[in-house]
């Protein structure tokens, strides 16, 4: 019998480590943007650097894993463009038209979309505690973002910008798609090559948006806060991109996408703590209470799947076996085909 709980515990640790690295990366990325690189350029630099680093690792460790089949292309393209390129780009559009707190709240409704997919598209059994946990987590995120204060201060106008709202919700839907496609992707190939190709398609999209021949090379020689910009960019690529995405892809081997999405909601809480330590952005009592609500919601939602059998949905005989997990793996319909690409 597979030791389900120890494997799940490892998955939880991997997701939490990934969230912490992403949280630190938010502060580092803010420093890079303040030093002069715009958001599309930083997105392209991050994707290209991560792709090249992972490509070297694949060639050194598992060159055979880089082989592609035509059947894999829709999944890899969808996976790369959704979670590795479009999510950050749509988030940047949202924060340009909405208060950052409200844009963040929209994006972190992604776990709710994953849960709705698992419940209604996959017809997976979920306990009522899951919905209560999600509600508590979203309420906590609202407190962390202080959306009532943003609305009262009139940031972004008295009415929410329609394009900003659409971009925030689009980022949430695509982030949910990233979790779902990631759960399918790790059933077909190893985490290293999966992440490598996802970043490769993201880098290709970034090259189209911001061609490399127009890159301001001189900006890398600057310093910001006494730190060279090239070193900050190196952090964004290695510790803010390659490592956390690999941790997340590996976690999807032992945890269902629903749980990974819920645990990922800890990222904005950790990001607030990192910003407080590094940038002096102090959290007030309402935000601290919101962080506690998020943690409580995550714990409550996680207990909703603590027991019960393993019920992965069956796929066609030609599909590789789905890795064992405590829930059905979202991202596969009853015929075993990729959806949402």
N, C-alpha and C positions, 0 to 999 in steps of 0.2 A: 504494500500500500504506500502511495506517495505521501510524504509528510507535508500535508497541505498547509498547516498553520505556520511552521518554520519558513516554508517557501514564501508564504504571504507576508510574513514579518520582514523578510529580506526585501520583498517588493516595496513595502511601505518605507523602509529605510532609503531605498534607492530614489523613490519619488520625493521624499523630504530633502535629501541631499541635492537633487536636481532643482527643487524649488528654491533652496538657499542660494545655489550658484546663480540661478536666474535673478534672484533678488539683488545680489551683489552686482550682477551685470547691469541692472537698471541704473544704479548710481554711476558705475564706470562709463556706461554709454552716455549718460547725461553730461559727464565731463568731456567726452569726445565731441559731442554735439556743441557744447559751449566753446570748444576750441576751434570750431569753424567748419567741420564736416556736416553736411545736411543729412536728413534722415534717409532719403533714398540711397545716397552714396554710402552711408554707414551700413545699410542693409545689404547692399551689393558687396561691400568689402567683407562683411562678416560671412556671407554665404560662400564667396569665392575662397576666402582663406580657410574656412572650415572644410570645403570640398577638397582642396589641395592637400591639407593635412591628413584627412581621412583616406584620400586616394593613396598617399605614400604608405600609410599604415596597412591598407588592404593589400597593396603590392608586396609589402614586406612579409605580412603574416598569412594572408589567404588570397593569393592572386586569383584562384579559381572562383572565388565567391563573387567576383565582379561580372561574371557572365550574365547576360540579360536574355530574356525571351520576350517575344512579342506580347505574350499574354500578361507579362508583368508590367509592361509600360504604363497602362492606364493607372494602375495602383501607385507606381512610383512617381509618376508625374503629379497625380492628385495629392499624394502625401507630401511631396516636396513643395508644391505651389501653395497648398493650404497652410500647413503649419510652419513652414520655413521661410515663406516669402510674403504671402498675402495677409496673414494675420498681423504681423508688425506693420505692414504698409497701411492697412485699414485702420489700425489703432492710431497711427500718426495722423491720418485724415480726421479721425474722431476727435483727437485732442486739439486739433487746430480749429475746430468749430464748436466744441463743448468744453465745459470744465473738466479737468483731468479726472476728478473723482467720479463724475457721472459716466465718462467714457469707460473708465475702468470697471465700473459696476456693470455696464452693458456687456463688456467682453467676458466677465467672469460669471455670466449666466450660462456659459458653455456646458458645465457639468449637468445642468438641468436638461439641456437638449440631448446630451448623451443618455441620461436616464430615461427621457421620454422615448428616445429611439429604442432602447433596450426593452422598455415596457410595451410599447405599442407596435413597433415594427418587428421586433424579435419575439414578442409575446413572452418575455422572460418574467418569472415570478419575482416580485419585489415585495418587501414588507412595508407597512405604513411608516415605520421608523425612518426609512430612506427619505421619504418626502418631508417628514418633520426635520430631519437633519439638513436637507437642502434648504428648507425655509429658514432655519436658524442661521445657516452659513450666509445666505444672501442678505438676511437682516444684519448680520455682523459686518458684512462688506459695506452695506449702506452706512453703518456707523463709522467704519474706518474712513470711508470716502467723505463723510459729512455732507451728503447730498442736500440736506435741508439748508445748510449754511451757504452752499454754492448757489442754490436757487434764490435764497433771500438776498444775497449780495448782488444779484443781477448779472453774474458772469455769463457771457455768451448771449445776453438778451433775456427778456422775460419769458420767451418761448424757446423751447429747444429747437435747434436747427435740424431740419429734416434730413439733410445729407449726413450730418454728424451722427444722428440717431441711426440711420441706415448703415453707416460705416461701422458703428459700435456693435450693432446686432449682427452685421455681416462677419465681423471679426469673431464674435461668439460662435456663430454657426460653423465657421471654418475651423475654429479651434476644436469644436466638438468633432468635426470631420477628421481632424488630425488624430484625435484619440481613437476614433473608430477605425480609420484606415491603418493606424499604427498597430492595432490589435490584430488586424488581418495580415499586415506586412510581416510581423515577427513569426507568423505561422509558415511563411514561405521562404524566408532567408534569415541569415544571422544579422544581429543588430548593427555590426560594423558596416557591412556592405549596404544595408538598408539605409542607414543614416548618410553614408557617403553619396549614394545616388540621389537621395532626397535633396541634399545640399547642392549636388551637381545641377539638378533642374532648377533649383532656386537661384544658383549663380548665373545660369543662362538667362533667366528672367531679369536678374539684376543688371546683366550686361546690356540687355535691350533697353532698360529704363535709364541706366547711367553708363554709357560706353566707357571702357577703361582708358581709351586714348585721351579722354578729357579729365582724368583724375588729377586733382591738385597735389602732386607729390610733395611740394614744399610744405604742405600742412603737417606732414608726418614729422618734420624736423622741429616743430614748435614744442614748447612746454606749456603745461597748464597745471597750476597749483604745484609747480616744481617737478612735475612728472612728465617725461617725454610722451608726446601723443602716440608715437609708434608703439610704446610699451603699453599704453592704455588700449590701443587697438589689438595688440597681441593678447591681452586679457580677454577682450570681447570675443576673439576668435576661438581661443583654446578653452579657457575656463568658463566663458559665458555662452559658448555655442557647442563645441565638439563634445566636451565632457557631459554637460547636463542632458543633451539630447540622447547620448548613448545610454546614460543612466535611465532615462525615461523609456527608451525603446526596450531596454532589458527588463524593466519593471513590468512592461506589458506582457512579458512571457509568463508571469506568475500572478498577475492581478488583472481583473476585468477592467475594461475601459471606464466603466462607471466609477469604480473606486479610484483609479488614477486621476480622473477628472475632479473628483471631490477633494482628494488630498492636494491636488495642484492649487486649490483655492487658498492654501496657506501662503502662496507666493506674495500676494499684496501685503499680508501682515508682516512677513519677513522683510519685504522691501521697505516698509515703513520703519522698521527697526534699524535696518542698515542705513537708511537716509538720516535717521536720528543720530546715529553714531558718527557717520562720515560727513554729513552736511549740516548737522545741527538742526534738523527738522524735527521738532519736539512733538510727540503724540500727546494729545489732551485726554482727559478721563473718558470722554465719549468714544474716542478712537481705541483706547485700551479696552474698554468694555466691548467694543465691536470685535476686537481681536479674540477676546475670550469667547464670544458667541460663535465665531468661526470655528475655534478649536472644539467647542462643545458640539456644534453641528457635525463636524467631521467625525468625532468619536461616535455620535449617535448613529450617523449614517453607516459607518463601518460595522457596527454591531448588527445592522440589518442583514448582513450576509455572513455572519460569523459561523453559522451552522447550515447544514443541508448538503445534499449531494451535488456532484458535479454534473452540470447539464449543458455541455456545449451542443450547439445545434449541428445536426448532421450535414455534411456536405457531400458532393458527388464522390464517387470512388476514386476519381483522378486527382482530387485535391489532397495536398499534404495534410497530415494530422494536425489538429489544432492543439496548441500547448494546453496542458491542464490548468484550469483556473476554477474559482469557486462559483462563477456565474457563467452564463452564456457569453460567448465572445461577440460583441457588437461588430458590425461592419460586414456581416455575411448574411445574405438572405437565405431563404429555405432552399433555394436552388444552388447555393454556394457561390453566387456571382457577386462581384464587387458592386456596391451601390453608392450613389452620390458622387460619381466621378464624371 
